[in-house]
């Protein structure tokens, strides 16, 4: 949304709101053109608005950080180990179990 305060032939109160729906190459250009009728001077100012995309990297970063944080002590996690350590222990136990199965049936 772009809010433009009134000027020129606009009413001297209130505001106008424009909703930007189309961006070209991720950018929207707004050209402001103001004229002072007493001095016969014109001022032109261009503004470029860049489209911002929602980023999931912050959510991913938070979930990775949580895996390395110590967890509260529960019945399952008596020592409050981080989730990553529990995952590593699970992989090690699974690898030992598969090794024993292969060794017994060979």
C-alpha positions as CSV (number, residue, x, y, z in Angstrom):
1,X,0.0,0.0,0.0
2,X,1.2,3.5,-0.8
3,X,-0.2,6.4,1.1
4,X,0.0,9.8,-0.7
5,X,-0.9,13.0,1.2
6,X,-3.1,15.4,-0.7
7,X,-1.5,18.2,-2.7
8,X,-2.3,20.4,-5.7
9,X,-5.9,20.1,-6.8
10,X,-6.7,17.5,-4.1
11,X,-8.7,18.4,-1.1
12,X,-6.5,19.8,1.7
13,X,-7.6,17.0,4.1
14,X,-7.5,13.2,4.0
15,X,-5.3,10.9,2.1
16,X,-5.3,8.6,-0.8
17,X,-4.2,5.0,-0.6
18,X,-3.1,3.0,-3.7
19,X,-2.7,-0.7,-3.6
20,X,0.2,-1.8,-5.8
21,X,-0.5,-5.1,-7.6
22,X,2.0,-5.2,-10.4
23,X,5.7,-5.1,-10.1
24,X,8.1,-5.1,-13.1
25,X,11.3,-7.0,-12.3
26,X,10.4,-6.8,-8.6
27,X,10.2,-3.0,-8.6
28,X,7.5,-0.3,-8.7
29,X,8.4,3.2,-9.7
30,X,6.4,6.2,-8.4
31,X,6.9,9.6,-10.0
32,X,5.8,12.6,-7.9
33,X,5.3,15.9,-9.8
34,X,4.6,19.1,-7.8
35,X,4.1,22.6,-9.2
36,X,4.1,25.9,-7.3
37,X,1.8,28.1,-9.2
38,X,3.0,31.3,-7.5
39,X,6.7,30.8,-8.3
40,X,6.1,28.8,-11.5
41,X,8.5,26.2,-10.3
42,X,8.1,22.4,-10.8
43,X,9.7,19.7,-8.7
44,X,9.8,16.1,-9.8
45,X,10.9,13.2,-7.6
46,X,11.0,9.6,-8.4
47,X,10.7,6.8,-5.9
48,X,11.4,3.1,-6.5
49,X,9.6,0.6,-4.3
50,X,11.1,-2.9,-4.2
51,X,8.9,-5.9,-3.8
52,X,9.6,-7.9,-0.6
53,X,9.1,-11.7,-0.6
54,X,8.3,-13.6,2.6
55,X,11.4,-15.5,3.7
56,X,11.3,-18.9,5.4
57,X,15.0,-18.8,6.3
58,X,14.2,-17.2,9.7
59,X,11.8,-20.1,10.6
60,X,14.4,-22.6,9.4
61,X,17.1,-20.9,11.5
62,X,14.9,-21.0,14.6
63,X,14.2,-24.7,14.1
64,X,17.9,-25.6,13.7
65,X,18.8,-23.5,16.8
66,X,16.1,-25.3,18.8
67,X,17.6,-28.7,17.9
68,X,20.9,-27.7,19.6
69,X,19.3,-26.2,22.7
70,X,19.1,-28.3,25.9
71,X,15.6,-29.5,26.3
72,X,13.6,-29.6,29.6
73,X,13.8,-32.8,31.6
74,X,11.0,-35.3,30.9
75,X,10.4,-39.0,31.4
76,X,11.8,-39.8,28.0
77,X,14.7,-37.2,28.2
78,X,15.9,-37.6,31.8
79,X,19.1,-35.6,31.3
80,X,17.7,-32.8,29.1
81,X,19.8,-33.6,26.1
82,X,19.4,-31.5,22.9
83,X,17.2,-33.0,20.2
84,X,20.2,-33.5,17.9
85,X,21.9,-35.7,20.4
86,X,18.8,-37.8,20.8
87,X,18.7,-38.1,17.0
88,X,22.3,-39.2,16.8
89,X,21.8,-41.8,19.5
90,X,18.8,-43.1,17.6
91,X,20.8,-43.5,14.4
92,X,23.6,-45.2,16.3
93,X,21.2,-47.7,17.9
94,X,19.5,-48.3,14.5
95,X,22.9,-48.9,12.8
96,X,23.9,-51.5,15.6
97,X,20.5,-53.2,15.2
98,X,20.9,-53.5,11.4
99,X,24.5,-54.8,11.8
100,X,23.4,-57.5,14.2
101,X,20.5,-58.6,12.0
102,X,22.8,-58.8,9.0
103,X,25.4,-60.7,11.0
104,X,22.9,-63.2,12.4
105,X,21.3,-64.0,9.0
106,X,24.6,-64.3,7.0
